Amino acid sequence: MNVNTIRISQLSFGLIFPLLISGFLSSPAYAAPVRQKIDNAQLKMSITPRSANQMAAFYEGREFPSAAIQATRDACFFTVGIRNRLSDILWHDITSWKFVSGNEEVKLLTQDDWKQIWRQRGIEQRFQSTFRWTLLPDSRDLQPGEQQGGNITVPRSDKNFSLLASFATGENKKGKKYTVRFNNLRCLKEPTP
C-alpha cells in the first residue's frame, strides 16, 4: 500500500465514519440516555440510565474477569447524583427506595445482594471492592450542601418503571420526610446496527 492509498483511506474514514455514527445514533433503535432531574428547595437529584456495554467497558478497563462483567450485563445501572439543599441533615437509605413497574415492585440490588453475586461467581475481593466503590452507598447522611453520587442497580428488564426515593431528615432521622418520584425509567437498550 503506498502513501497516497493510505491518505485516501484516512480521508474516506474521516468523512464516512462521522456519517455512519450520526446515522447510527439517530436511528430509532438507539436509546440515548435521558437524564431526569429534580431540583427543589430540599434536594437536587438526577438519575441517568447506563447501557450494559457502557458498564462492561468501564469494568473491563479495570481488568474485571469475564464472570464479573457478565454479572454487570445482567443488571440495569442508573447513575444517581444527590445534593442536600436543606440547612439540616438529609439521609438517603436505598432500602427505603422503591422501584415499581405497574403494580409490581422491582428489586433494587443492594451492596449485600452484590456480595452474594460475587461469592457465587468466585470473584476476588479486589474486584468486589472496586465495584462497591462505584455504587451509591446503601445509606448515608448528607450534611447541608453536601452531595453524593454513584450507581444503583436492578435486574435487567424491558419494562418501564418508576423510582420513589424517600429521604429522612434531622440528626436522628426524626425530621420531616421527603419523597421524590422519577417516572418512565427503563434499562438503556444497546444500539443495534
DRENKOL-111672 format. One record per residue (C-alpha): x, y, z; residue in three letters. Coordinates in pm, 1 decimal. Layout:
N
<node><c1>X</c1><c2>Y</c2><c3>Z</c3><res>ALA</res></node>
...
//
This chain:
193
<node><c1>0.0</c1><c2>0.0</c2><c3>0.0</c3><res>MET</res></node>
<node><c1>150.8</c1><c2>335.6</c2><c3>-95.6</c3><res>ASN</res></node>
<node><c1>131.2</c1><c2>671.0</c2><c3>83.3</c3><res>VAL</res></node>
<node><c1>-146.8</c1><c2>803.1</c2><c3>-146.7</c3><res>ASN</res></node>
<node><c1>-364.3</c1><c2>498.7</c2><c3>-75.3</c3><res>THR</res></node>
<node><c1>-316.5</c1><c2>546.3</c2><c3>299.2</c3><res>ILE</res></node>
<node><c1>-411.6</c1><c2>915.7</c2><c3>272.7</c3><res>ARG</res></node>
<node><c1>-722.7</c1><c2>833.7</c2><c3>68.3</c3><res>ILE</res></node>
<node><c1>-819.8</c1><c2>562.2</c2><c3>318.3</c3><res>SER</res></node>
<node><c1>-773.5</c1><c2>804.6</c2><c3>608.3</c3><res>GLN</res></node>
<node><c1>-972.1</c1><c2>1071.7</c2><c3>423.2</c3><res>LEU</res></node>
<node><c1>-1250.2</c1><c2>823.5</c2><c3>344.8</c3><res>SER</res></node>
<node><c1>-1258.5</c1><c2>708.0</c2><c3>707.3</c3><res>PHE</res></node>
<node><c1>-1259.3</c1><c2>1071.7</c2><c3>825.8</c3><res>GLY</res></node>
<node><c1>-1559.9</c1><c2>1151.2</c2><c3>604.7</c3><res>LEU</res></node>
<node><c1>-1755.8</c1><c2>827.4</c2><c3>624.0</c3><res>ILE</res></node>
<node><c1>-1716.8</c1><c2>738.5</c2><c3>992.7</c3><res>PHE</res></node>
<node><c1>-1890.9</c1><c2>1055.3</c2><c3>1123.2</c3><res>PRO</res></node>
<node><c1>-2177.2</c1><c2>995.1</c2><c3>879.2</c3><res>LEU</res></node>
<node><c1>-2214.3</c1><c2>635.5</c2><c3>990.2</c3><res>LEU</res></node>
<node><c1>-2206.1</c1><c2>731.5</c2><c3>1356.7</c3><res>ILE</res></node>
<node><c1>-2456.2</c1><c2>1016.5</c2><c3>1315.4</c3><res>SER</res></node>
<node><c1>-2696.9</c1><c2>785.1</c2><c3>1134.3</c3><res>GLY</res></node>
<node><c1>-2642.4</c1><c2>512.7</c2><c3>1391.3</c3><res>PHE</res></node>
<node><c1>-2702.6</c1><c2>741.6</c2><c3>1687.4</c3><res>LEU</res></node>
<node><c1>-3013.4</c1><c2>895.9</c2><c3>1535.1</c3><res>SER</res></node>
<node><c1>-3170.0</c1><c2>561.4</c2><c3>1444.1</c3><res>SER</res></node>
<node><c1>-3480.4</c1><c2>468.8</c2><c3>1642.9</c3><res>PRO</res></node>
<node><c1>-3308.6</c1><c2>151.5</c2><c3>1765.8</c3><res>ALA</res></node>
<node><c1>-3056.3</c1><c2>355.9</c2><c3>1964.1</c3><res>TYR</res></node>
<node><c1>-3189.6</c1><c2>468.5</c2><c3>2300.8</c3><res>ALA</res></node>
<node><c1>-2968.8</c1><c2>756.2</c2><c3>2415.0</c3><res>ALA</res></node>
<node><c1>-2952.0</c1><c2>806.0</c2><c3>2790.7</c3><res>PRO</res></node>
<node><c1>-3203.7</c1><c2>1053.7</c2><c3>2921.9</c3><res>VAL</res></node>
<node><c1>-3106.1</c1><c2>1218.0</c2><c3>3248.9</c3><res>ARG</res></node>
<node><c1>-3403.4</c1><c2>1301.4</c2><c3>3465.7</c3><res>GLN</res></node>
<node><c1>-3366.8</c1><c2>1571.9</c2><c3>3727.2</c3><res>LYS</res></node>
<node><c1>-3548.1</c1><c2>1701.1</c2><c3>4031.8</c3><res>ILE</res></node>
<node><c1>-3441.2</c1><c2>2036.0</c2><c3>4170.2</c3><res>ASP</res></node>
<node><c1>-3633.9</c1><c2>2177.2</c2><c3>4464.6</c3><res>ASN</res></node>
<node><c1>-3573.5</c1><c2>2350.5</c2><c3>4797.5</c3><res>ALA</res></node>
<node><c1>-3490.0</c1><c2>2021.5</c2><c3>4971.0</c3><res>GLN</res></node>
<node><c1>-3260.3</c1><c2>1847.8</c2><c3>4724.5</c3><res>LEU</res></node>
<node><c1>-3121.3</c1><c2>1830.2</c2><c3>4378.2</c3><res>LYS</res></node>
<node><c1>-3125.1</c1><c2>1479.2</c2><c3>4233.5</c3><res>MET</res></node>
<node><c1>-3056.6</c1><c2>1326.8</c2><c3>3894.0</c3><res>SER</res></node>
<node><c1>-3080.8</c1><c2>974.8</c2><c3>3754.8</c3><res>ILE</res></node>
<node><c1>-2923.5</c1><c2>858.2</c2><c3>3427.9</c3><res>THR</res></node>
<node><c1>-2957.1</c1><c2>509.4</c2><c3>3277.5</c3><res>PRO</res></node>
<node><c1>-2636.8</c1><c2>337.7</c2><c3>3163.0</c3><res>ARG</res></node>
<node><c1>-2611.2</c1><c2>69.2</c2><c3>2896.2</c3><res>SER</res></node>
<node><c1>-2473.4</c1><c2>-277.2</c2><c3>2960.8</c3><res>ALA</res></node>
<node><c1>-2190.6</c1><c2>-203.0</c2><c3>2716.5</c3><res>ASN</res></node>
<node><c1>-2100.1</c1><c2>121.2</c2><c3>2897.4</c3><res>GLN</res></node>
<node><c1>-2075.9</c1><c2>-56.2</c2><c3>3228.9</c3><res>MET</res></node>
<node><c1>-1896.7</c1><c2>-360.8</c2><c3>3085.9</c3><res>ALA</res></node>
<node><c1>-1638.3</c1><c2>-134.5</c2><c3>2921.0</c3><res>ALA</res></node>
<node><c1>-1583.6</c1><c2>51.8</c2><c3>3247.7</c3><res>PHE</res></node>
<node><c1>-1520.5</c1><c2>-267.8</c2><c3>3444.9</c3><res>TYR</res></node>
<node><c1>-1326.9</c1><c2>-431.2</c2><c3>3162.8</c3><res>GLU</res></node>
<node><c1>-1095.0</c1><c2>-129.3</c2><c3>3170.9</c3><res>GLY</res></node>
<node><c1>-1026.5</c1><c2>-218.5</c2><c3>3533.3</c3><res>ARG</res></node>
<node><c1>-943.8</c1><c2>-576.8</c2><c3>3429.5</c3><res>GLU</res></node>
<node><c1>-1252.3</c1><c2>-737.7</c2><c3>3584.5</c3><res>PHE</res></node>
<node><c1>-1284.7</c1><c2>-1108.0</c2><c3>3499.2</c3><res>PRO</res></node>
<node><c1>-1543.3</c1><c2>-1210.6</c2><c3>3239.8</c3><res>SER</res></node>
<node><c1>-1771.9</c1><c2>-1368.8</c2><c3>3505.0</c3><res>ALA</res></node>
<node><c1>-1795.6</c1><c2>-1032.0</c2><c3>3682.5</c3><res>ALA</res></node>
<node><c1>-1854.5</c1><c2>-841.8</c2><c3>3359.1</c3><res>ILE</res></node>
<node><c1>-2135.0</c1><c2>-1082.8</c2><c3>3266.2</c3><res>GLN</res></node>
<node><c1>-2295.7</c1><c2>-1019.0</c2><c3>3606.3</c3><res>ALA</res></node>
<node><c1>-2296.7</c1><c2>-645.5</c2><c3>3532.4</c3><res>THR</res></node>
<node><c1>-2463.1</c1><c2>-715.9</c2><c3>3195.9</c3><res>ARG</res></node>
<node><c1>-2745.0</c1><c2>-893.8</c2><c3>3380.9</c3><res>ASP</res></node>
<node><c1>-2821.2</c1><c2>-576.5</c2><c3>3577.4</c3><res>ALA</res></node>
<node><c1>-2958.1</c1><c2>-238.5</c2><c3>3483.7</c3><res>CYS</res></node>
<node><c1>-2743.4</c1><c2>52.3</c2><c3>3607.1</c3><res>PHE</res></node>
<node><c1>-2856.5</c1><c2>405.0</c2><c3>3688.4</c3><res>PHE</res></node>
<node><c1>-2612.5</c1><c2>676.0</c2><c3>3789.5</c3><res>THR</res></node>
<node><c1>-2760.1</c1><c2>888.1</c2><c3>4068.0</c3><res>VAL</res></node>
<node><c1>-2649.8</c1><c2>1226.7</c2><c3>4196.8</c3><res>GLY</res></node>
<node><c1>-2792.9</c1><c2>1383.4</c2><c3>4514.0</c3><res>ILE</res></node>
<node><c1>-2725.1</c1><c2>1724.7</c2><c3>4668.8</c3><res>ARG</res></node>
<node><c1>-2868.9</c1><c2>1828.5</c2><c3>5004.4</c3><res>ASN</res></node>
<node><c1>-3022.5</c1><c2>2177.1</c2><c3>4978.9</c3><res>ARG</res></node>
<node><c1>-3155.8</c1><c2>2181.5</c2><c3>5333.6</c3><res>LEU</res></node>
<node><c1>-2999.2</c1><c2>2350.1</c2><c3>5634.8</c3><res>SER</res></node>
<node><c1>-3043.2</c1><c2>2013.3</c2><c3>5809.3</c3><res>ASP</res></node>
<node><c1>-2908.5</c1><c2>1660.6</c2><c3>5756.7</c3><res>ILE</res></node>
<node><c1>-3065.2</c1><c2>1468.2</c2><c3>5467.6</c3><res>LEU</res></node>
<node><c1>-3047.1</c1><c2>1088.5</c2><c3>5489.3</c3><res>TRP</res></node>
<node><c1>-3063.8</c1><c2>854.2</c2><c3>5194.9</c3><res>HIS</res></node>
<node><c1>-3128.9</c1><c2>487.8</c2><c3>5255.5</c3><res>ASP</res></node>
<node><c1>-3181.6</c1><c2>291.4</c2><c3>4934.9</c3><res>ILE</res></node>
<node><c1>-3353.5</c1><c2>11.0</c2><c3>5126.3</c3><res>THR</res></node>
<node><c1>-3646.9</c1><c2>253.9</c2><c3>5160.0</c3><res>SER</res></node>
<node><c1>-3642.6</c1><c2>337.9</c2><c3>4788.0</c3><res>TRP</res></node>
<node><c1>-3893.8</c1><c2>158.6</c2><c3>4567.7</c3><res>LYS</res></node>
<node><c1>-3874.8</c1><c2>73.3</c2><c3>4200.2</c3><res>PHE</res></node>
<node><c1>-4221.9</c1><c2>-12.9</c2><c3>4073.1</c3><res>VAL</res></node>
<node><c1>-4349.4</c1><c2>-135.5</c2><c3>3738.1</c3><res>SER</res></node>
<node><c1>-4726.7</c1><c2>-116.7</c2><c3>3722.8</c3><res>GLY</res></node>
<node><c1>-4835.2</c1><c2>-278.7</c2><c3>4049.0</c3><res>ASN</res></node>
<node><c1>-4517.0</c1><c2>-482.2</c2><c3>4090.2</c3><res>GLU</res></node>
<node><c1>-4215.3</c1><c2>-385.4</c2><c3>4294.1</c3><res>GLU</res></node>
<node><c1>-3880.0</c1><c2>-427.2</c2><c3>4116.5</c3><res>VAL</res></node>
<node><c1>-3596.1</c1><c2>-542.0</c2><c3>4343.0</c3><res>LYS</res></node>
<node><c1>-3323.4</c1><c2>-286.1</c2><c3>4397.0</c3><res>LEU</res></node>
<node><c1>-2990.7</c1><c2>-470.3</c2><c3>4419.1</c3><res>LEU</res></node>
<node><c1>-2810.2</c1><c2>-360.8</c2><c3>4735.5</c3><res>THR</res></node>
<node><c1>-2443.1</c1><c2>-397.5</c2><c3>4820.3</c3><res>GLN</res></node>
<node><c1>-2530.5</c1><c2>-715.5</c2><c3>5012.7</c3><res>ASP</res></node>
<node><c1>-2700.3</c1><c2>-857.5</c2><c3>4701.7</c3><res>ASP</res></node>
<node><c1>-2385.9</c1><c2>-785.4</c2><c3>4500.3</c3><res>TRP</res></node>
<node><c1>-2166.1</c1><c2>-952.8</c2><c3>4765.1</c3><res>LYS</res></node>
<node><c1>-2372.7</c1><c2>-1268.1</c2><c3>4720.2</c3><res>GLN</res></node>
<node><c1>-2347.5</c1><c2>-1244.7</c2><c3>4338.9</c3><res>ILE</res></node>
<node><c1>-1968.9</c1><c2>-1208.0</c2><c3>4365.0</c3><res>TRP</res></node>
<node><c1>-1939.7</c1><c2>-1501.2</c2><c3>4608.3</c3><res>ARG</res></node>
<node><c1>-2144.9</c1><c2>-1725.4</c2><c3>4379.0</c3><res>GLN</res></node>
<node><c1>-1919.0</c1><c2>-1638.0</c2><c3>4085.8</c3><res>ARG</res></node>
<node><c1>-1595.0</c1><c2>-1663.0</c2><c3>4284.0</c3><res>GLY</res></node>
<node><c1>-1491.6</c1><c2>-1300.8</c2><c3>4221.8</c3><res>ILE</res></node>
<node><c1>-1178.3</c1><c2>-1182.7</c2><c3>4404.7</c3><res>GLU</res></node>
<node><c1>-1210.9</c1><c2>-928.3</c2><c3>4686.2</c3><res>GLN</res></node>
<node><c1>-1014.4</c1><c2>-659.9</c2><c3>4497.5</c3><res>ARG</res></node>
<node><c1>-1279.7</c1><c2>-653.6</c2><c3>4222.4</c3><res>PHE</res></node>
<node><c1>-1560.3</c1><c2>-654.0</c2><c3>4477.6</c3><res>GLN</res></node>
<node><c1>-1404.7</c1><c2>-350.9</c2><c3>4647.3</c3><res>SER</res></node>
<node><c1>-1367.4</c1><c2>-161.5</c2><c3>4320.0</c3><res>THR</res></node>
<node><c1>-1726.2</c1><c2>-242.0</c2><c3>4225.5</c3><res>PHE</res></node>
<node><c1>-1859.8</c1><c2>-134.6</c2><c3>4566.1</c3><res>ARG</res></node>
<node><c1>-1678.2</c1><c2>198.4</c2><c3>4522.8</c3><res>TRP</res></node>
<node><c1>-1885.6</c1><c2>267.0</c2><c3>4207.6</c3><res>THR</res></node>
<node><c1>-2220.0</c1><c2>211.1</c2><c3>4382.1</c3><res>LEU</res></node>
<node><c1>-2423.1</c1><c2>471.6</c2><c3>4565.5</c3><res>LEU</res></node>
<node><c1>-2378.4</c1><c2>385.3</c2><c3>4934.8</c3><res>PRO</res></node>
<node><c1>-2681.4</c1><c2>195.8</c2><c3>5067.8</c3><res>ASP</res></node>
<node><c1>-2725.8</c1><c2>450.2</c2><c3>5345.9</c3><res>SER</res></node>
<node><c1>-2560.7</c1><c2>780.7</c2><c3>5422.4</c3><res>ARG</res></node>
<node><c1>-2615.7</c1><c2>1119.8</c2><c3>5581.0</c3><res>ASP</res></node>
<node><c1>-2566.6</c1><c2>1428.0</c2><c3>5368.0</c3><res>LEU</res></node>
<node><c1>-2475.0</c1><c2>1742.9</c2><c3>5554.6</c3><res>GLN</res></node>
<node><c1>-2614.2</c1><c2>2078.1</c2><c3>5431.6</c3><res>PRO</res></node>
<node><c1>-2476.9</c1><c2>2147.9</c2><c3>5083.4</c3><res>GLY</res></node>
<node><c1>-2310.5</c1><c2>1805.3</c2><c3>5058.8</c3><res>GLU</res></node>
<node><c1>-2350.1</c1><c2>1588.1</c2><c3>4751.7</c3><res>GLN</res></node>
<node><c1>-2314.0</c1><c2>1217.0</c2><c3>4680.3</c3><res>GLN</res></node>
<node><c1>-2320.4</c1><c2>1008.7</c2><c3>4365.0</c3><res>GLY</res></node>
<node><c1>-2293.4</c1><c2>652.7</c2><c3>4244.1</c3><res>GLY</res></node>
<node><c1>-2478.4</c1><c2>375.4</c2><c3>4069.9</c3><res>ASN</res></node>
<node><c1>-2790.2</c1><c2>190.1</c2><c3>4175.5</c3><res>ILE</res></node>
<node><c1>-2889.3</c1><c2>-136.3</c2><c3>4009.0</c3><res>THR</res></node>
<node><c1>-3191.4</c1><c2>-352.1</c2><c3>3939.5</c3><res>VAL</res></node>
<node><c1>-3221.3</c1><c2>-679.4</c2><c3>3746.0</c3><res>PRO</res></node>
<node><c1>-3226.9</c1><c2>-611.4</c2><c3>3369.0</c3><res>ARG</res></node>
<node><c1>-3580.6</c1><c2>-580.5</c2><c3>3230.9</c3><res>SER</res></node>
<node><c1>-3765.6</c1><c2>-445.3</c2><c3>2927.5</c3><res>ASP</res></node>
<node><c1>-4036.3</c1><c2>-286.9</c2><c3>3145.8</c3><res>LYS</res></node>
<node><c1>-4083.7</c1><c2>80.2</c2><c3>3228.6</c3><res>ASN</res></node>
<node><c1>-4073.2</c1><c2>161.1</c2><c3>3595.7</c3><res>PHE</res></node>
<node><c1>-4078.5</c1><c2>444.3</c2><c3>3845.6</c3><res>SER</res></node>
<node><c1>-3844.3</c1><c2>517.7</c2><c3>4133.8</c3><res>LEU</res></node>
<node><c1>-3984.6</c1><c2>652.0</c2><c3>4459.3</c3><res>LEU</res></node>
<node><c1>-3688.4</c1><c2>773.5</c2><c3>4663.8</c3><res>ALA</res></node>
<node><c1>-3759.9</c1><c2>864.1</c2><c3>5026.2</c3><res>SER</res></node>
<node><c1>-3532.5</c1><c2>1075.5</c2><c3>5243.1</c3><res>PHE</res></node>
<node><c1>-3536.9</c1><c2>1127.6</c2><c3>5619.6</c3><res>ALA</res></node>
<node><c1>-3402.3</c1><c2>1446.2</c2><c3>5777.1</c3><res>THR</res></node>
<node><c1>-3261.0</c1><c2>1556.0</c2><c3>6110.1</c3><res>GLY</res></node>
<node><c1>-2991.6</c1><c2>1437.5</c2><c3>6347.8</c3><res>GLU</res></node>
<node><c1>-3165.1</c1><c2>1105.8</c2><c3>6426.7</c3><res>ASN</res></node>
<node><c1>-3378.7</c1><c2>1077.8</c2><c3>6111.8</c3><res>LYS</res></node>
<node><c1>-3669.7</c1><c2>1216.8</c2><c3>6315.0</c3><res>LYS</res></node>
<node><c1>-3733.3</c1><c2>1524.8</c2><c3>6098.2</c3><res>GLY</res></node>
<node><c1>-3961.4</c1><c2>1573.2</c2><c3>5803.6</c3><res>LYS</res></node>
<node><c1>-3959.1</c1><c2>1304.5</c2><c3>5534.0</c3><res>LYS</res></node>
<node><c1>-3936.2</c1><c2>1381.5</c2><c3>5163.4</c3><res>TYR</res></node>
<node><c1>-4016.9</c1><c2>1156.0</c2><c3>4870.7</c3><res>THR</res></node>
<node><c1>-3934.0</c1><c2>1223.9</c2><c3>4507.5</c3><res>VAL</res></node>
<node><c1>-4057.4</c1><c2>1027.0</c2><c3>4208.6</c3><res>ARG</res></node>
<node><c1>-3894.3</c1><c2>956.6</c2><c3>3874.0</c3><res>PHE</res></node>
<node><c1>-4126.3</c1><c2>808.4</c2><c3>3610.6</c3><res>ASN</res></node>
<node><c1>-4069.7</c1><c2>630.6</c2><c3>3280.0</c3><res>ASN</res></node>
<node><c1>-3733.3</c1><c2>483.5</c2><c3>3372.0</c3><res>LEU</res></node>
<node><c1>-3609.7</c1><c2>183.5</c2><c3>3179.2</c3><res>ARG</res></node>
<node><c1>-3293.3</c1><c2>-9.8</c2><c3>3123.6</c3><res>CYS</res></node>
<node><c1>-3096.4</c1><c2>152.5</c2><c3>2845.3</c3><res>LEU</res></node>
<node><c1>-3102.3</c1><c2>-63.1</c2><c3>2533.3</c3><res>LYS</res></node>
<node><c1>-2791.7</c1><c2>-126.7</c2><c3>2332.2</c3><res>GLU</res></node>
<node><c1>-2765.6</c1><c2>25.1</c2><c3>1985.3</c3><res>PRO</res></node>
<node><c1>-2834.1</c1><c2>-221.7</c2><c3>1707.9</c3><res>THR</res></node>
<node><c1>-2652.9</c1><c2>-184.9</c2><c3>1375.2</c3><res>PRO</res></node>
//
